Amino acid sequence: KIGCLGSKKKEPTKTEIAQAITELRHELGLAVKKIIEIINTNEDLPHISRSNYYDAYTRDDKDQVNHGDAIARIQEIYDEIKNRYVAPGYRRITHILHREGYQINRKTVNRLMRKMDLYGYVMKRRHPYSSYQGDIKGRIKPDLIKRKFFALRPNMKWYTDITEFNLKGKKLYLS
């Protein structure tokens, strides 16, 4: 029963085990203590205590009682901001809730959002510019100046340097 709840590659979480215990309790009519003893004899599953079971079993109810109005407001903020910009993360929502007078921790907001399947948009990190392109293909022009910058008359030697600027995500070159 527990193998069906989670992925076969990872261990089931204590919340998933608590869900399985609840279902077995209703189907088989066994006591919680007996089911936990049976589960703890299996070495493939993580050990779970009665207190872990009852904590996971009542956690949903605790969230509804303690944070019922915050849960509704989180959903409203998420929908409102998502229509204007990209999906907001828990930090932005926590900031808005604090401005509105809610006393709620950012970790609680993050947990409640994950429970409601609300996820923020993750921006791609920019990589620093690197001019290195590996081996140059083709011919390399010969160095005619050879660091002798003195000229006998004007317009005899012309040379330049190119500088790259990155402004607002665009590359600009100054010669």
LINURHU-V826188 format. One record per residue. RES is the residue in one letter. PHI is phi in whole degrees, -180 to 180 (NA if undefined). PSI is psi in whole degrees, 0 to 359 (none if undefined). Layout:
((RES & PHI & PSI) (RES & PHI & PSI))
This chain:
((K & NA & 319) (I & -70 & 325) (G & -62 & 333) (C & -77 & 337) (L & -74 & 314) (G & -113 & 187) (S & -73 & 148) (K & -73 & 340) (K & -81 & 331) (K & -113 & 161) (E & -71 & 145) (P & -69 & 148) (T & -78 & 166) (K & -66 & 331) (T & -66 & 319) (E & -67 & 321) (I & -65 & 319) (A & -63 & 322) (Q & -64 & 319) (A & -67 & 320) (I & -62 & 318) (T & -62 & 316) (E & -66 & 318) (L & -65 & 322) (R & -61 & 319) (H & -75 & 324) (E & -76 & 313) (L & -96 & 340) (G & 75 & 21) (L & -85 & 162) (A & -77 & 153) (V & -60 & 319) (K & -60 & 318) (K & -68 & 317) (I & -65 & 320) (I & -66 & 321) (E & -61 & 318) (I & -65 & 317) (I & -66 & 321) (N & -72 & 342) (T & -76 & 339) (N & -80 & 121) (E & -78 & 344) (D & -77 & 340) (L & -103 & 150) (P & -70 & 151) (H & -70 & 137) (I & -131 & 137) (S & -100 & 170) (R & -63 & 322) (S & -66 & 323) (N & -62 & 318) (Y & -63 & 310) (Y & -69 & 330) (D & -65 & 312) (A & -68 & 326) (Y & -67 & 323) (T & -100 & 0) (R & -62 & 318) (D & -60 & 318) (D & -65 & 320) (K & -62 & 317) (D & -63 & 319) (Q & -66 & 322) (V & -73 & 312) (N & -79 & 326) (H & -127 & 28) (G & -59 & 314) (D & -72 & 327) (A & -68 & 323) (I & -62 & 315) (A & -65 & 319) (R & -69 & 324) (I & -60 & 315) (Q & -63 & 318) (E & -63 & 314) (I & -62 & 316) (Y & -60 & 312) (D & -65 & 319) (E & -65 & 314) (I & -74 & 325) (K & -63 & 328) (N & -72 & 333) (R & -92 & 316) (Y & -126 & 209) (V & -87 & 171) (A & -62 & 129) (P & -78 & 154) (G & -95 & 181) (Y & -68 & 333) (R & -66 & 313) (R & -65 & 318) (I & -66 & 320) (T & -61 & 318) (H & -61 & 315) (I & -64 & 318) (L & -63 & 320) (H & -64 & 321) (R & -63 & 328) (E & -84 & 358) (G & 99 & 5) (Y & -75 & 138) (Q & -101 & 91) (I & -142 & 140) (N & -80 & 150) (R & -64 & 327) (K & -68 & 324) (T & -67 & 317) (V & -61 & 317) (N & -62 & 316) (R & -65 & 316) (L & -65 & 322) (M & -66 & 319) (R & -64 & 322) (K & -66 & 326) (M & -88 & 5) (D & 59 & 42) (L & -108 & 121) (Y & -127 & 144) (G & -82 & 166) (Y & -87 & 130) (V & -99 & 119) (M & -77 & 147) (K & -73 & 141) (R & -80 & 137) (R & -82 & 142) (H & -95 & 143) (P & -65 & 151) (Y & -70 & 137) (S & -133 & 125) (S & -85 & 351) (Y & -70 & 127) (Q & -120 & 13) (G & 86 & 203) (D & -68 & 136) (I & -81 & 129) (K & -93 & 140) (G & 100 & 187) (R & -86 & 145) (I & -98 & 131) (K & -67 & 144) (P & -72 & 151) (D & -85 & 99) (L & -80 & 331) (I & -77 & 320) (K & 52 & 41) (R & 61 & 23) (K & -103 & 93) (F & -89 & 353) (F & -75 & 136) (A & -126 & 144) (L & -73 & 326) (R & -138 & 163) (P & -65 & 155) (N & 60 & 20) (M & -83 & 320) (K & -128 & 132) (W & -123 & 132) (Y & -147 & 159) (T & -146 & 167) (D & -131 & 143) (I & -111 & 130) (T & -117 & 138) (E & -106 & 134) (F & -117 & 146) (N & -116 & 104) (L & -117 & 118) (K & 53 & 40) (G & 83 & 0) (K & -109 & 147) (K & -94 & 128) (L & -121 & 142) (Y & -119 & 137) (L & -119 & 126) (S & -106 & none))
